[in-house]
Amino acid sequence: MRKLLLQLDSSRLPSVFDQVVAYDAGADVVMSYGGVAEADVRDLIYGCLFTRGPKDLHNTAVWIGGSNMAAGEQLLAVAVDVMFPPFRVSIMLDSNGSNTTAVAAVVKIEQTLGDLKGKKAVVLGGTGPVGQRVAGLLAKDGALVTLSSRRAEQAEKARQFVNARFNVRIDCATYADASQLAQILDGATIMLNAGAAGIQMVAKAAWTKHKTLKVAVDLNAVPPLGLEGVELNDAGVVRDGVTTFGAFGVGNFKTKLHKECIGRLFTRNDLVLDAEAIADVARELVAPKS
Ligand SMILES: NC(=O)c1ccc[n+]([C@@H]2O[C@H](COP(=O)([O-])OP(=O)(O)OC[C@H]3O[C@@H](n4cnc5c(N)ncnc54)[C@H](OP(=O)(O)O)[C@@H]3O)[C@@H](O)[C@H]2O)c1
């Protein structure tokens, strides 16, 4: 029986990137819908549920993407809500790659440091979809997370969203000019840049002087890179005593994770892969083989 992936994309044009990865991950057919709104979801999902018998439903799965994470979360909530046993199909949310990217970065940090409990982690440019996911996952690991934004009200909004979504308590800070950075990084073990593509967020001299720093991750792949001195392909390179990961150093694992998750959607019909479940898959992938 052919593996069918229903792609529900909140953006007008369904992501070609997501389609290519879906085929590479083993989907036989990707049925793509763009501009999907909450009101559209029920009937699209019903098209999956009532066309194959319950024992074959693991051959149909749903992918939710698009450039807007909040919209993706709403589509996911409706999709989960309209399914009922035994009429269920597995489903994954990865709007703009934010879940798989954030998880890949967090798992690299976990591998480097082990237990994150009580360690201060700073997520720069943390108000975007990737940064919010990173902040939530690090806080779930017990890290003391500070998320930064150029604007205080944006930072506070993101802080409240992350706390509610992940049931954690993170802090936030305003980072509008370089003079504020020293205080934000004071005592930090982890620094991760989730700022927009093509923006340098930190000069090298500004982070190398923080002797408590152990890990620096830059997710921006577009020049100028986000953390000066961290290179695109860094994947655990130690620079000035800090273990560094660049956007490709994280991105290679992100792609592997993305494909693995799609493969797993077709193994059963009741998976819901959002940030935490995707993190579990990633941790399995890096766990030592017994
Ligand atoms: N390596 C990978 O596989 C991969 C995959 C996906 C994404 N990414 C990268 O991950 C990063 C985060 O992605 P995202 O989609 O969450 O980012 P985003 O939403 O585009 O931007 C994140 C935040 O950056 C801040 N920002 C925007 N313009 C800025 C400027 N001129 N100066 C300083 N800050 C600015 C904004 O925060 P405030 O307005 O609140 O300050 C914004 O909320 C991006 O660099 C993206 O390219 C990497």
The ligand as an SDF file (V2000), in Angstrom:
LIG
                    3D

 48 52  0  0  0  0  0  0  0  0999 V2000
   20.3800   25.6460   10.4500 N   0  0  0  0  0  0  0  0  0  0  0  0
   19.1290   25.3110   10.1180 C   0  0  0  0  0  0  0  0  0  0  0  0
   18.8830   24.1650    9.7450 O   0  0  0  0  0  0  0  0  0  0  0  0
   18.0310   26.3410   10.2240 C   0  0  0  0  0  0  0  0  0  0  0  0
   16.6860   26.0060    9.9620 C   0  0  0  0  0  0  0  0  0  0  0  0
   15.7000   26.9770   10.1450 C   0  0  0  0  0  0  0  0  0  0  0  0
   16.0760   28.2490   10.5500 C   0  0  0  0  0  0  0  0  0  0  0  0
   17.3850   28.5410   10.7260 N   0  0  0  0  0  0  0  0  0  0  0  0
   17.8370   29.8590   11.1680 C   0  0  0  0  0  0  0  0  0  0  0  0
   17.5020   29.9850   12.5430 O   0  0  0  0  0  0  0  0  0  0  0  0
   17.3580   31.3680   12.8650 C   0  0  0  0  0  0  0  0  0  0  0  0
   16.0350   31.5520   13.5820 C   0  0  0  0  0  0  0  0  0  0  0  0
   14.9590   31.2590   12.6960 O   0  0  0  0  0  0  0  0  0  0  0  0
   13.5410   31.9650   12.9150 P   0  0  0  0  0  0  0  0  0  0  0  0
   12.6890   31.5610   11.7630 O   0  0  0  0  0  0  0  0  0  0  0  0
   13.0660   31.7100   14.3010 O   0  0  0  0  0  0  0  0  0  0  0  0
   14.0070   33.4810   12.7850 O   0  0  0  0  0  0  0  0  0  0  0  0
   13.1860   34.8290   12.5530 P   0  0  0  0  0  0  0  0  0  0  0  0
   11.8010   34.6290   13.0710 O   0  0  0  0  0  0  0  0  0  0  0  0
   13.3570   35.2540   11.1620 O   0  0  0  0  0  0  0  0  0  0  0  0
   13.9880   35.8660   13.4670 O   0  0  0  0  0  0  0  0  0  0  0  0
   14.2100   35.6260   14.8400 C   0  0  0  0  0  0  0  0  0  0  0  0
   14.2840   36.9600   15.5680 C   0  0  0  0  0  0  0  0  0  0  0  0
   15.3900   37.7210   15.1000 O   0  0  0  0  0  0  0  0  0  0  0  0
   15.1730   39.0660   15.5010 C   0  0  0  0  0  0  0  0  0  0  0  0
   15.6120   39.9960   14.4630 N   0  0  0  0  0  0  0  0  0  0  0  0
   15.0620   40.2280   13.2510 C   0  0  0  0  0  0  0  0  0  0  0  0
   15.7460   41.1720   12.5900 N   0  0  0  0  0  0  0  0  0  0  0  0
   16.7600   41.5560   13.3950 C   0  0  0  0  0  0  0  0  0  0  0  0
   17.7910   42.5250   13.2940 C   0  0  0  0  0  0  0  0  0  0  0  0
   17.9390   43.2830   12.2040 N   0  0  0  0  0  0  0  0  0  0  0  0
   18.6480   42.6550   14.3320 N   0  0  0  0  0  0  0  0  0  0  0  0
   18.5210   41.8820   15.4540 C   0  0  0  0  0  0  0  0  0  0  0  0
   17.5430   40.9640   15.6080 N   0  0  0  0  0  0  0  0  0  0  0  0
   16.6830   40.8100   14.5940 C   0  0  0  0  0  0  0  0  0  0  0  0
   13.6790   39.2190   15.7450 C   0  0  0  0  0  0  0  0  0  0  0  0
   13.4910   39.3990   17.1470 O   0  0  0  0  0  0  0  0  0  0  0  0
   13.0260   40.8020   17.8240 P   0  0  0  0  0  0  0  0  0  0  0  0
   12.2540   41.5680   16.7880 O   0  0  0  0  0  0  0  0  0  0  0  0
   12.1620   40.3180   18.9390 O   0  0  0  0  0  0  0  0  0  0  0  0
   14.2830   41.4470   18.2620 O   0  0  0  0  0  0  0  0  0  0  0  0
   13.1080   37.8760   15.3450 C   0  0  0  0  0  0  0  0  0  0  0  0
   11.9910   37.4660   16.1190 O   0  0  0  0  0  0  0  0  0  0  0  0
   17.4580   32.1190   11.5420 C   0  0  0  0  0  0  0  0  0  0  0  0
   18.7650   32.6440   11.4010 O   0  0  0  0  0  0  0  0  0  0  0  0
   17.1900   31.0450   10.5040 C   0  0  0  0  0  0  0  0  0  0  0  0
   17.7790   31.3480    9.2650 O   0  0  0  0  0  0  0  0  0  0  0  0
   18.3570   27.6140   10.6080 C   0  0  0  0  0  0  0  0  0  0  0  0
  1  2  1  0
  2  3  2  0
  2  4  1  0
  4  5  1  0
  4 48  2  0
  5  6  2  0
  6  7  1  0
  7  8  2  0
  8  9  1  0
  8 48  1  0
  9 10  1  0
  9 46  1  0
 10 11  1  0
 11 12  1  0
 11 44  1  0
 12 13  1  0
 13 14  1  0
 14 15  2  0
 14 16  1  0
 14 17  1  0
 17 18  1  0
 18 19  2  0
 18 20  1  0
 18 21  1  0
 21 22  1  0
 22 23  1  0
 23 24  1  0
 23 42  1  0
 24 25  1  0
 25 26  1  0
 25 36  1  0
 26 27  1  0
 26 35  1  0
 27 28  2  0
 28 29  1  0
 29 30  1  0
 29 35  2  0
 30 31  1  0
 30 32  2  0
 32 33  1  0
 33 34  2  0
 34 35  1  0
 36 37  1  0
 36 42  1  0
 37 38  1  0
 38 39  2  0
 38 40  1  0
 38 41  1  0
 42 43  1  0
 44 45  1  0
 44 46  1  0
 46 47  1  0
M  CHG  2   8   1  16  -1
M  END
$$$$
